[in-house]
Amino acid sequence: MAKYVFVYHGGNVQPSSPEEGMAIMQAWIQWFASMGDAVIDGGNPVGLSSTVNSDGSLSAGGGSNPASGYSLIEATSLADAHQKAKGSPHLKAGGTIEIAEAMEMSKS
């Protein structure tokens, strides 16, 4: 099975109350549970990113579409990864998910 990285962008990541925070957390727990062993690494939210440019300089600010988190899952195909991503609570919070296959590197 292939590995896919889900990169989360945008979305409402700050709950307005402790109860809302618990409900959001429960939705993520249920979504990950629904994928079972396909979840390799549930990931984490991430802070504001910076970019290392091709000349080695550092630009703060995360660009035009900064990441807000990531997960690593297994799926049989991009279509399968897409089906898994469609159940994410992140989408219900107004965010988007970028999907990319994690390519195996040869050890030579």
Biopython code that builds the backbone (N, CA, C, O; Angstrom):
import numpy as np
from Bio.PDB.StructureBuilder import StructureBuilder

atoms = [
    (1, "MET", "N", (0.840, -1.180, 0.000)),
    (1, "MET", "CA", (0.000, 0.000, 0.000)),
    (1, "MET", "C", (0.883, 1.240, 0.000)),
    (1, "MET", "O", (1.952, 1.248, 0.609)),
    (2, "ALA", "N", (0.441, 2.268, -0.672)),
    (2, "ALA", "CA", (1.191, 3.522, -0.734)),
    (2, "ALA", "C", (0.911, 4.381, 0.497)),
    (2, "ALA", "O", (-0.114, 4.231, 1.162)),
    (3, "LYS", "N", (1.838, 5.274, 0.781)),
    (3, "LYS", "CA", (1.669, 6.230, 1.871)),
    (3, "LYS", "C", (1.297, 7.579, 1.269)),
    (3, "LYS", "O", (1.840, 7.984, 0.241)),
    (4, "TYR", "N", (0.370, 8.266, 1.916)),
    (4, "TYR", "CA", (-0.063, 9.578, 1.470)),
    (4, "TYR", "C", (0.023, 10.571, 2.618)),
    (4, "TYR", "O", (-0.347, 10.276, 3.754)),
    (5, "VAL", "N", (0.520, 11.750, 2.290)),
    (5, "VAL", "CA", (0.574, 12.844, 3.255)),
    (5, "VAL", "C", (-0.659, 13.711, 3.036)),
    (5, "VAL", "O", (-0.942, 14.137, 1.917)),
    (6, "PHE", "N", (-1.381, 13.962, 4.110)),
    (6, "PHE", "CA", (-2.471, 14.936, 4.087)),
    (6, "PHE", "C", (-1.908, 16.210, 4.702)),
    (6, "PHE", "O", (-1.480, 16.200, 5.856)),
    (7, "VAL", "N", (-1.902, 17.290, 3.956)),
    (7, "VAL", "CA", (-1.460, 18.584, 4.475)),
    (7, "VAL", "C", (-2.708, 19.459, 4.586)),
    (7, "VAL", "O", (-3.377, 19.755, 3.596)),
    (8, "TYR", "N", (-2.996, 19.857, 5.812)),
    (8, "TYR", "CA", (-4.190, 20.649, 6.085)),
    (8, "TYR", "C", (-3.873, 22.128, 5.928)),
    (8, "TYR", "O", (-2.827, 22.603, 6.371)),
    (9, "HIS", "N", (-4.793, 22.852, 5.289)),
    (9, "HIS", "CA", (-4.651, 24.294, 5.092)),
    (9, "HIS", "C", (-5.909, 24.984, 5.601)),
    (9, "HIS", "O", (-7.026, 24.501, 5.414)),
    (10, "GLY", "N", (-5.701, 26.124, 6.249)),
    (10, "GLY", "CA", (-6.831, 26.950, 6.680)),
    (10, "GLY", "C", (-7.705, 26.257, 7.702)),
    (10, "GLY", "O", (-7.251, 25.389, 8.448)),
    (11, "GLY", "N", (-8.954, 26.648, 7.726)),
    (11, "GLY", "CA", (-9.913, 26.075, 8.668)),
    (11, "GLY", "C", (-9.918, 26.823, 9.988)),
    (11, "GLY", "O", (-8.963, 27.521, 10.329)),
    (12, "ASN", "N", (-10.992, 26.669, 10.712)),
    (12, "ASN", "CA", (-11.138, 27.291, 12.026)),
    (12, "ASN", "C", (-10.466, 26.384, 13.045)),
    (12, "ASN", "O", (-11.041, 25.375, 13.452)),
    (13, "VAL", "N", (-9.253, 26.735, 13.460)),
    (13, "VAL", "CA", (-8.493, 25.866, 14.361)),
    (13, "VAL", "C", (-8.601, 26.283, 15.821)),
    (13, "VAL", "O", (-8.087, 25.587, 16.696)),
    (14, "GLN", "N", (-9.253, 27.394, 16.100)),
    (14, "GLN", "CA", (-9.386, 27.873, 17.474)),
    (14, "GLN", "C", (-10.828, 27.714, 17.944)),
    (14, "GLN", "O", (-11.696, 28.473, 17.512)),
    (15, "PRO", "N", (-11.107, 26.741, 18.821)),
    (15, "PRO", "CA", (-12.475, 26.585, 19.323)),
    (15, "PRO", "C", (-12.874, 27.785, 20.181)),
    (15, "PRO", "O", (-12.033, 28.427, 20.810)),
    (16, "SER", "N", (-14.168, 28.071, 20.190)),
    (16, "SER", "CA", (-14.659, 29.238, 20.939)),
    (16, "SER", "C", (-14.961, 28.917, 22.393)),
    (16, "SER", "O", (-15.205, 29.823, 23.190)),
    (17, "SER", "N", (-14.948, 27.634, 22.749)),
    (17, "SER", "CA", (-15.213, 27.246, 24.137)),
    (17, "SER", "C", (-14.551, 25.894, 24.403)),
    (17, "SER", "O", (-14.212, 25.176, 23.462)),
    (18, "PRO", "N", (-14.365, 25.545, 25.669)),
    (18, "PRO", "CA", (-13.819, 24.210, 25.977)),
    (18, "PRO", "C", (-14.703, 23.081, 25.437)),
    (18, "PRO", "O", (-14.201, 22.046, 25.001)),
    (19, "GLU", "N", (-16.003, 23.288, 25.470)),
    (19, "GLU", "CA", (-16.930, 22.262, 24.963)),
    (19, "GLU", "C", (-16.754, 22.069, 23.455)),
    (19, "GLU", "O", (-16.747, 20.941, 22.961)),
    (20, "GLU", "N", (-16.611, 23.179, 22.734)),
    (20, "GLU", "CA", (-16.395, 23.081, 21.301)),
    (20, "GLU", "C", (-15.055, 22.395, 21.021)),
    (20, "GLU", "O", (-14.946, 21.595, 20.091)),
    (21, "GLY", "N", (-14.046, 22.708, 21.819)),
    (21, "GLY", "CA", (-12.744, 22.065, 21.666)),
    (21, "GLY", "C", (-12.834, 20.565, 21.853)),
    (21, "GLY", "O", (-12.223, 19.807, 21.099)),
    (22, "MET", "N", (-13.595, 20.124, 22.856)),
    (22, "MET", "CA", (-13.774, 18.688, 23.090)),
    (22, "MET", "C", (-14.531, 18.033, 21.936)),
    (22, "MET", "O", (-14.205, 16.916, 21.536)),
    (23, "ALA", "N", (-15.541, 18.721, 21.399)),
    (23, "ALA", "CA", (-16.306, 18.181, 20.280)),
    (23, "ALA", "C", (-15.429, 18.043, 19.039)),
    (23, "ALA", "O", (-15.520, 17.050, 18.316)),
    (24, "ILE", "N", (-14.584, 19.036, 18.796)),
    (24, "ILE", "CA", (-13.662, 18.975, 17.650)),
    (24, "ILE", "C", (-12.693, 17.815, 17.822)),
    (24, "ILE", "O", (-12.462, 17.052, 16.883)),
    (25, "MET", "N", (-12.128, 17.678, 19.008)),
    (25, "MET", "CA", (-11.189, 16.589, 19.278)),
    (25, "MET", "C", (-11.864, 15.236, 19.093)),
    (25, "MET", "O", (-11.267, 14.319, 18.529)),
    (26, "GLN", "N", (-13.089, 15.103, 19.558)),
    (26, "GLN", "CA", (-13.829, 13.848, 19.415)),
    (26, "GLN", "C", (-14.078, 13.526, 17.942)),
    (26, "GLN", "O", (-14.001, 12.365, 17.540)),
    (27, "ALA", "N", (-14.376, 14.545, 17.139)),
    (27, "ALA", "CA", (-14.591, 14.324, 15.708)),
    (27, "ALA", "C", (-13.319, 13.798, 15.037)),
    (27, "ALA", "O", (-13.389, 12.914, 14.184)),
    (28, "TRP", "N", (-12.155, 14.340, 15.421)),
    (28, "TRP", "CA", (-10.883, 13.855, 14.866)),
    (28, "TRP", "C", (-10.616, 12.425, 15.313)),
    (28, "TRP", "O", (-10.186, 11.596, 14.511)),
    (29, "ILE", "N", (-10.863, 12.128, 16.570)),
    (29, "ILE", "CA", (-10.651, 10.768, 17.087)),
    (29, "ILE", "C", (-11.530, 9.780, 16.328)),
    (29, "ILE", "O", (-11.072, 8.699, 15.958)),
    (30, "GLN", "N", (-12.776, 10.139, 16.095)),
    (30, "GLN", "CA", (-13.702, 9.251, 15.373)),
    (30, "GLN", "C", (-13.262, 9.068, 13.923)),
    (30, "GLN", "O", (-13.335, 7.963, 13.385)),
    (31, "TRP", "N", (-12.808, 10.144, 13.292)),
    (31, "TRP", "CA", (-12.373, 10.045, 11.896)),
    (31, "TRP", "C", (-11.156, 9.130, 11.790)),
    (31, "TRP", "O", (-11.121, 8.242, 10.938)),
    (32, "PHE", "N", (-10.159, 9.342, 12.650)),
    (32, "PHE", "CA", (-8.987, 8.469, 12.621)),
    (32, "PHE", "C", (-9.381, 7.027, 12.908)),
    (32, "PHE", "O", (-8.869, 6.117, 12.256)),
    (33, "ALA", "N", (-10.269, 6.791, 13.858)),
    (33, "ALA", "CA", (-10.722, 5.436, 14.179)),
    (33, "ALA", "C", (-11.410, 4.795, 12.975)),
    (33, "ALA", "O", (-11.278, 3.590, 12.757)),
    (34, "SER", "N", (-12.141, 5.588, 12.194)),
    (34, "SER", "CA", (-12.850, 5.043, 11.023)),
    (34, "SER", "C", (-11.882, 4.542, 9.957)),
    (34, "SER", "O", (-12.254, 3.709, 9.131)),
    (35, "MET", "N", (-10.638, 5.040, 9.961)),
    (35, "MET", "CA", (-9.634, 4.601, 8.990)),
    (35, "MET", "C", (-8.789, 3.452, 9.513)),
    (35, "MET", "O", (-8.026, 2.854, 8.754)),
    (36, "GLY", "N", (-8.909, 3.131, 10.799)),
    (36, "GLY", "CA", (-8.203, 1.990, 11.375)),
    (36, "GLY", "C", (-6.705, 2.025, 11.165)),
    (36, "GLY", "O", (-6.054, 3.042, 11.407)),
    (37, "ASP", "N", (-6.156, 0.893, 10.707)),
    (37, "ASP", "CA", (-4.710, 0.740, 10.534)),
    (37, "ASP", "C", (-4.145, 1.585, 9.395)),
    (37, "ASP", "O", (-2.926, 1.655, 9.237)),
    (38, "ALA", "N", (-5.004, 2.232, 8.593)),
    (38, "ALA", "CA", (-4.514, 3.083, 7.511)),
    (38, "ALA", "C", (-3.811, 4.325, 8.055)),
    (38, "ALA", "O", (-3.022, 4.950, 7.346)),
    (39, "VAL", "N", (-4.091, 4.685, 9.303)),
    (39, "VAL", "CA", (-3.450, 5.861, 9.902)),
    (39, "VAL", "C", (-2.061, 5.462, 10.396)),
    (39, "VAL", "O", (-1.930, 4.714, 11.364)),
    (40, "ILE", "N", (-1.040, 5.960, 9.731)),
    (40, "ILE", "CA", (0.338, 5.684, 10.113)),
    (40, "ILE", "C", (0.766, 6.670, 11.197)),
    (40, "ILE", "O", (1.371, 6.291, 12.200)),
    (41, "ASP", "N", (0.441, 7.939, 10.975)),
    (41, "ASP", "CA", (0.775, 9.008, 11.912)),
    (41, "ASP", "C", (-0.347, 10.034, 11.833)),
    (41, "ASP", "O", (-0.520, 10.698, 10.810)),
    (42, "GLY", "N", (-1.109, 10.160, 12.919)),
    (42, "GLY", "CA", (-2.203, 11.132, 12.937)),
    (42, "GLY", "C", (-1.725, 12.554, 12.766)),
    (42, "GLY", "O", (-2.511, 13.434, 12.414)),
    (43, "GLY", "N", (-0.451, 12.794, 13.009)),
    (43, "GLY", "CA", (0.128, 14.104, 12.778)),
    (43, "GLY", "C", (-0.146, 15.074, 13.907)),
    (43, "GLY", "O", (-0.451, 14.678, 15.032)),
    (44, "ASN", "N", (-0.032, 16.332, 13.589)),
    (44, "ASN", "CA", (-0.188, 17.419, 14.546)),
    (44, "ASN", "C", (-0.561, 18.694, 13.818)),
    (44, "ASN", "O", (-0.328, 18.827, 12.617)),
    (45, "PRO", "N", (-1.144, 19.633, 14.553)),
    (45, "PRO", "CA", (-1.249, 20.977, 13.992)),
    (45, "PRO", "C", (0.168, 21.557, 13.916)),
    (45, "PRO", "O", (1.068, 21.099, 14.620)),
    (46, "VAL", "N", (0.357, 22.549, 13.071)),
    (46, "VAL", "CA", (1.654, 23.205, 12.975)),
    (46, "VAL", "C", (1.480, 24.710, 13.132)),
    (46, "VAL", "O", (0.419, 25.264, 12.847)),
    (47, "GLY", "N", (2.530, 25.348, 13.585)),
    (47, "GLY", "CA", (2.540, 26.796, 13.733)),
    (47, "GLY", "C", (2.848, 27.470, 12.403)),
    (47, "GLY", "O", (2.981, 26.809, 11.373)),
    (48, "LEU", "N", (2.959, 28.787, 12.441)),
    (48, "LEU", "CA", (3.259, 29.559, 11.248)),
    (48, "LEU", "C", (4.581, 29.090, 10.653)),
    (48, "LEU", "O", (5.581, 28.982, 11.363)),
    (49, "SER", "N", (4.587, 28.818, 9.374)),
    (49, "SER", "CA", (5.781, 28.287, 8.727)),
    (49, "SER", "C", (6.653, 29.397, 8.155)),
    (49, "SER", "O", (6.224, 30.542, 8.017)),
    (50, "SER", "N", (7.868, 29.033, 7.832)),
    (50, "SER", "CA", (8.812, 29.882, 7.125)),
    (50, "SER", "C", (9.297, 29.085, 5.925)),
    (50, "SER", "O", (9.190, 27.859, 5.903)),
    (51, "THR", "N", (9.828, 29.777, 4.931)),
    (51, "THR", "CA", (10.290, 29.129, 3.711)),
    (51, "THR", "C", (11.785, 29.335, 3.546)),
    (51, "THR", "O", (12.278, 30.458, 3.648)),
    (52, "VAL", "N", (12.513, 28.243, 3.290)),
    (52, "VAL", "CA", (13.919, 28.340, 2.931)),
    (52, "VAL", "C", (13.957, 28.462, 1.413)),
    (52, "VAL", "O", (13.561, 27.540, 0.699)),
    (53, "ASN", "N", (14.430, 29.589, 0.928)),
    (53, "ASN", "CA", (14.469, 29.873, -0.505)),
    (53, "ASN", "C", (15.642, 29.163, -1.168)),
    (53, "ASN", "O", (16.548, 28.684, -0.487)),
    (54, "SER", "N", (15.626, 29.096, -2.496)),
    (54, "SER", "CA", (16.671, 28.384, -3.228)),
    (54, "SER", "C", (18.056, 28.964, -2.977)),
    (54, "SER", "O", (19.051, 28.256, -3.126)),
    (55, "ASP", "N", (18.144, 30.246, -2.596)),
    (55, "ASP", "CA", (19.449, 30.844, -2.286)),
    (55, "ASP", "C", (19.852, 30.638, -0.827)),
    (55, "ASP", "O", (20.887, 31.140, -0.388)),
    (56, "GLY", "N", (19.026, 29.892, -0.072)),
    (56, "GLY", "CA", (19.313, 29.595, 1.321)),
    (56, "GLY", "C", (18.752, 30.606, 2.304)),
    (56, "GLY", "O", (18.815, 30.382, 3.513)),
    (57, "SER", "N", (18.203, 31.717, 1.817)),
    (57, "SER", "CA", (17.634, 32.721, 2.724)),
    (57, "SER", "C", (16.304, 32.229, 3.276)),
    (57, "SER", "O", (15.688, 31.318, 2.724)),
    (58, "LEU", "N", (15.871, 32.844, 4.371)),
    (58, "LEU", "CA", (14.647, 32.433, 5.054)),
    (58, "LEU", "C", (13.595, 33.528, 4.937)),
    (58, "LEU", "O", (13.859, 34.695, 5.227)),
    (59, "SER", "N", (12.398, 33.135, 4.509)),
    (59, "SER", "CA", (11.266, 34.060, 4.433)),
    (59, "SER", "C", (10.209, 33.610, 5.422)),
    (59, "SER", "O", (9.763, 32.464, 5.382)),
    (60, "ALA", "N", (9.810, 34.502, 6.303)),
    (60, "ALA", "CA", (8.770, 34.191, 7.290)),
    (60, "ALA", "C", (7.401, 34.397, 6.659)),
    (60, "ALA", "O", (7.263, 35.104, 5.660)),
    (61, "GLY", "N", (6.392, 33.772, 7.255)),
    (61, "GLY", "CA", (5.026, 34.044, 6.839)),
    (61, "GLY", "C", (4.289, 32.906, 6.193)),
    (61, "GLY", "O", (3.064, 32.965, 6.089)),
    (62, "GLY", "N", (4.966, 31.878, 5.756)),
    (62, "GLY", "CA", (4.282, 30.696, 5.275)),
    (62, "GLY", "C", (3.706, 30.759, 3.884)),
    (62, "GLY", "O", (3.013, 29.823, 3.486)),
    (63, "GLY", "N", (3.948, 31.796, 3.128)),
    (63, "GLY", "CA", (3.445, 31.856, 1.763)),
    (63, "GLY", "C", (1.963, 32.144, 1.687)),
    (63, "GLY", "O", (1.353, 32.581, 2.663)),
    (64, "SER", "N", (1.384, 31.898, 0.519)),
    (64, "SER", "CA", (-0.011, 32.264, 0.279)),
    (64, "SER", "C", (-1.010, 31.252, 0.834)),
    (64, "SER", "O", (-2.184, 31.581, 1.005)),
    (65, "ASN", "N", (-0.569, 30.035, 1.117)),
    (65, "ASN", "CA", (-1.480, 29.004, 1.606)),
    (65, "ASN", "C", (-0.766, 28.165, 2.663)),
    (65, "ASN", "O", (-0.451, 27.000, 2.422)),
    (66, "PRO", "N", (-0.508, 28.754, 3.835)),
    (66, "PRO", "CA", (0.293, 28.044, 4.836)),
    (66, "PRO", "C", (-0.393, 26.785, 5.363)),
    (66, "PRO", "O", (-1.618, 26.714, 5.465)),
    (67, "ALA", "N", (0.431, 25.804, 5.690)),
    (67, "ALA", "CA", (-0.077, 24.557, 6.270)),
    (67, "ALA", "C", (-0.538, 24.814, 7.702)),
    (67, "ALA", "O", (0.043, 25.635, 8.413)),
    (68, "SER", "N", (-1.593, 24.100, 8.120)),
    (68, "SER", "CA", (-2.046, 24.188, 9.513)),
    (68, "SER", "C", (-1.878, 22.855, 10.238)),
    (68, "SER", "O", (-2.106, 22.775, 11.445)),
    (69, "GLY", "N", (-1.476, 21.794, 9.503)),
    (69, "GLY", "CA", (-1.236, 20.503, 10.118)),
    (69, "GLY", "C", (-0.988, 19.443, 9.061)),
    (69, "GLY", "O", (-0.986, 19.731, 7.864)),
    (70, "TYR", "N", (-0.778, 18.204, 9.517)),
    (70, "TYR", "CA", (-0.495, 17.104, 8.594)),
    (70, "TYR", "C", (-0.926, 15.779, 9.216)),
    (70, "TYR", "O", (-1.109, 15.680, 10.429)),
    (71, "SER", "N", (-1.083, 14.771, 8.376)),
    (71, "SER", "CA", (-1.265, 13.373, 8.779)),
    (71, "SER", "C", (-0.614, 12.505, 7.710)),
    (71, "SER", "O", (-0.443, 12.941, 6.571)),
    (72, "LEU", "N", (-0.252, 11.279, 8.073)),
    (72, "LEU", "CA", (0.303, 10.314, 7.131)),
    (72, "LEU", "C", (-0.562, 9.068, 7.185)),
    (72, "LEU", "O", (-0.743, 8.477, 8.249)),
    (73, "ILE", "N", (-1.099, 8.669, 6.037)),
    (73, "ILE", "CA", (-1.987, 7.512, 5.981)),
    (73, "ILE", "C", (-1.549, 6.563, 4.875)),
    (73, "ILE", "O", (-0.760, 6.926, 4.004)),
    (74, "GLU", "N", (-2.075, 5.340, 4.923)),
    (74, "GLU", "CA", (-1.882, 4.383, 3.842)),
    (74, "GLU", "C", (-3.172, 4.296, 3.048)),
    (74, "GLU", "O", (-4.268, 4.355, 3.605)),
    (75, "ALA", "N", (-3.025, 4.155, 1.745)),
    (75, "ALA", "CA", (-4.182, 3.998, 0.870)),
    (75, "ALA", "C", (-3.750, 3.216, -0.361)),
    (75, "ALA", "O", (-2.570, 3.201, -0.714)),
    (76, "THR", "N", (-4.696, 2.575, -1.003)),
    (76, "THR", "CA", (-4.383, 1.776, -2.178)),
    (76, "THR", "C", (-4.148, 2.629, -3.417)),
    (76, "THR", "O", (-3.513, 2.176, -4.369)),
    (77, "SER", "N", (-4.657, 3.868, -3.415)),
    (77, "SER", "CA", (-4.536, 4.748, -4.577)),
    (77, "SER", "C", (-4.882, 6.173, -4.150)),
    (77, "SER", "O", (-5.334, 6.404, -3.028)),
    (78, "LEU", "N", (-4.665, 7.116, -5.051)),
    (78, "LEU", "CA", (-5.073, 8.495, -4.787)),
    (78, "LEU", "C", (-6.576, 8.565, -4.563)),
    (78, "LEU", "O", (-7.045, 9.311, -3.704)),
    (79, "ALA", "N", (-7.334, 7.786, -5.337)),
    (79, "ALA", "CA", (-8.791, 7.779, -5.168)),
    (79, "ALA", "C", (-9.179, 7.295, -3.768)),
    (79, "ALA", "O", (-10.094, 7.842, -3.152)),
    (80, "ASP", "N", (-8.491, 6.279, -3.273)),
    (80, "ASP", "CA", (-8.743, 5.777, -1.921)),
    (80, "ASP", "C", (-8.370, 6.831, -0.881)),
    (80, "ASP", "O", (-9.110, 7.046, 0.079)),
    (81, "ALA", "N", (-7.221, 7.490, -1.070)),
    (81, "ALA", "CA", (-6.812, 8.563, -0.144)),
    (81, "ALA", "C", (-7.837, 9.691, -0.158)),
    (81, "ALA", "O", (-8.167, 10.249, 0.889)),
    (82, "HIS", "N", (-8.336, 10.021, -1.337)),
    (82, "HIS", "CA", (-9.356, 11.063, -1.470)),
    (82, "HIS", "C", (-10.611, 10.687, -0.692)),
    (82, "HIS", "O", (-11.171, 11.523, 0.018)),
    (83, "GLN", "N", (-11.056, 9.449, -0.815)),
    (83, "GLN", "CA", (-12.237, 8.999, -0.077)),
    (83, "GLN", "C", (-12.011, 9.115, 1.433)),
    (83, "GLN", "O", (-12.911, 9.527, 2.163)),
    (84, "LYS", "N", (-10.823, 8.756, 1.897)),
    (84, "LYS", "CA", (-10.512, 8.865, 3.321)),
    (84, "LYS", "C", (-10.506, 10.332, 3.766)),
    (84, "LYS", "O", (-11.021, 10.664, 4.834)),
    (85, "ALA", "N", (-9.924, 11.200, 2.947)),
    (85, "ALA", "CA", (-9.824, 12.625, 3.296)),
    (85, "ALA", "C", (-11.196, 13.287, 3.384)),
    (85, "ALA", "O", (-11.391, 14.211, 4.174)),
    (86, "LYS", "N", (-12.141, 12.821, 2.581)),
    (86, "LYS", "CA", (-13.463, 13.454, 2.548)),
    (86, "LYS", "C", (-14.190, 13.380, 3.884)),
    (86, "LYS", "O", (-15.128, 14.147, 4.105)),
    (87, "GLY", "N", (-13.790, 12.484, 4.780)),
    (87, "GLY", "CA", (-14.422, 12.376, 6.086)),
    (87, "GLY", "C", (-13.777, 13.248, 7.154)),
    (87, "GLY", "O", (-14.198, 13.217, 8.310)),
    (88, "SER", "N", (-12.763, 14.024, 6.788)),
    (88, "SER", "CA", (-12.015, 14.810, 7.771)),
    (88, "SER", "C", (-12.832, 15.947, 8.373)),
    (88, "SER", "O", (-13.517, 16.671, 7.651)),
    (89, "PRO", "N", (-12.762, 16.107, 9.696)),
    (89, "PRO", "CA", (-13.413, 17.251, 10.345)),
    (89, "PRO", "C", (-12.823, 18.582, 9.885)),
    (89, "PRO", "O", (-13.460, 19.626, 10.020)),
    (90, "HIS", "N", (-11.617, 18.543, 9.346)),
    (90, "HIS", "CA", (-10.979, 19.785, 8.885)),
    (90, "HIS", "C", (-11.796, 20.427, 7.768)),
    (90, "HIS", "O", (-11.878, 21.653, 7.687)),
    (91, "LEU", "N", (-12.395, 19.619, 6.916)),
    (91, "LEU", "CA", (-13.214, 20.152, 5.827)),
    (91, "LEU", "C", (-14.461, 20.837, 6.369)),
    (91, "LEU", "O", (-14.885, 21.870, 5.852)),
    (92, "LYS", "N", (-15.048, 20.257, 7.417)),
    (92, "LYS", "CA", (-16.230, 20.856, 8.028)),
    (92, "LYS", "C", (-15.909, 22.184, 8.706)),
    (92, "LYS", "O", (-16.797, 23.008, 8.927)),
    (93, "ALA", "N", (-14.624, 22.388, 9.037)),
    (93, "ALA", "CA", (-14.185, 23.636, 9.666)),
    (93, "ALA", "C", (-13.769, 24.675, 8.619)),
    (93, "ALA", "O", (-13.212, 25.718, 8.962)),
    (94, "GLY", "N", (-14.042, 24.386, 7.342)),
    (94, "GLY", "CA", (-13.749, 25.344, 6.283)),
    (94, "GLY", "C", (-12.354, 25.239, 5.707)),
    (94, "GLY", "O", (-11.959, 26.079, 4.899)),
    (95, "GLY", "N", (-11.593, 24.218, 6.104)),
    (95, "GLY", "CA", (-10.234, 24.051, 5.604)),
    (95, "GLY", "C", (-10.190, 23.205, 4.342)),
    (95, "GLY", "O", (-11.210, 22.692, 3.880)),
    (96, "THR", "N", (-9.005, 23.073, 3.802)),
    (96, "THR", "CA", (-8.768, 22.216, 2.645)),
    (96, "THR", "C", (-7.663, 21.222, 3.003)),
    (96, "THR", "O", (-6.915, 21.421, 3.961)),
    (97, "ILE", "N", (-7.577, 20.155, 2.217)),
    (97, "ILE", "CA", (-6.551, 19.136, 2.423)),
    (97, "ILE", "C", (-5.821, 18.907, 1.116)),
    (97, "ILE", "O", (-6.434, 18.607, 0.091)),
    (98, "GLU", "N", (-4.523, 19.049, 1.160)),
    (98, "GLU", "CA", (-3.671, 18.719, 0.029)),
    (98, "GLU", "C", (-3.210, 17.278, 0.229)),
    (98, "GLU", "O", (-2.777, 16.917, 1.323)),
    (99, "ILE", "N", (-3.296, 16.453, -0.811)),
    (99, "ILE", "CA", (-2.898, 15.046, -0.736)),
    (99, "ILE", "C", (-1.697, 14.840, -1.645)),
    (99, "ILE", "O", (-1.713, 15.242, -2.808)),
    (100, "ALA", "N", (-0.652, 14.209, -1.109)),
    (100, "ALA", "CA", (0.521, 13.894, -1.928)),
    (100, "ALA", "C", (1.009, 12.510, -1.542)),
    (100, "ALA", "O", (1.071, 12.172, -0.360)),
    (101, "GLU", "N", (1.357, 11.709, -2.546)),
    (101, "GLU", "CA", (1.935, 10.396, -2.261)),
    (101, "GLU", "C", (3.359, 10.573, -1.751)),
    (101, "GLU", "O", (4.145, 11.320, -2.334)),
    (102, "ALA", "N", (3.687, 9.886, -0.667)),
    (102, "ALA", "CA", (5.050, 9.883, -0.137)),
    (102, "ALA", "C", (5.827, 8.849, -0.936)),
    (102, "ALA", "O", (5.562, 7.653, -0.821)),
    (103, "MET", "N", (6.750, 9.278, -1.717)),
    (103, "MET", "CA", (7.490, 8.398, -2.633)),
    (103, "MET", "C", (8.590, 7.661, -1.875)),
    (103, "MET", "O", (9.290, 8.251, -1.053)),
    (104, "GLU", "N", (8.735, 6.379, -2.156)),
    (104, "GLU", "CA", (9.806, 5.566, -1.577)),
    (104, "GLU", "C", (11.122, 5.941, -2.248)),
    (104, "GLU", "O", (11.193, 6.078, -3.469)),
    (105, "MET", "N", (12.159, 6.105, -1.436)),
    (105, "MET", "CA", (13.489, 6.398, -1.969)),
    (105, "MET", "C", (14.308, 5.118, -1.944)),
    (105, "MET", "O", (14.253, 4.360, -0.976)),
    (106, "SER", "N", (15.068, 4.878, -3.008)),
    (106, "SER", "CA", (15.914, 3.694, -3.036)),
    (106, "SER", "C", (17.115, 3.919, -2.132)),
    (106, "SER", "O", (17.577, 5.045, -1.951)),
    (107, "LYS", "N", (17.611, 2.820, -1.565)),
    (107, "LYS", "CA", (18.738, 2.890, -0.629)),
    (107, "LYS", "C", (20.002, 2.406, -1.321)),
    (107, "LYS", "O", (20.551, 1.360, -0.976)),
    (108, "SER", "N", (20.453, 3.168, -2.289)),
    (108, "SER", "CA", (21.679, 2.746, -2.996)),
    (108, "SER", "C", (22.739, 3.807, -2.932)),
    (108, "SER", "O", (23.831, 3.623, -3.471)),
]
sb = StructureBuilder()
sb.init_structure("model")
sb.init_model(0)
sb.init_chain("A")
sb.init_seg("    ")
for serial, (resi, resn, name, xyz) in enumerate(atoms, 1):
    if name == "N":
        sb.init_residue(resn, " ", resi, " ")
    sb.init_atom(name, np.array(xyz, "f"), 0.0, 1.0, " ", f" {name:<3s}", serial, name[0])
structure = sb.get_structure()
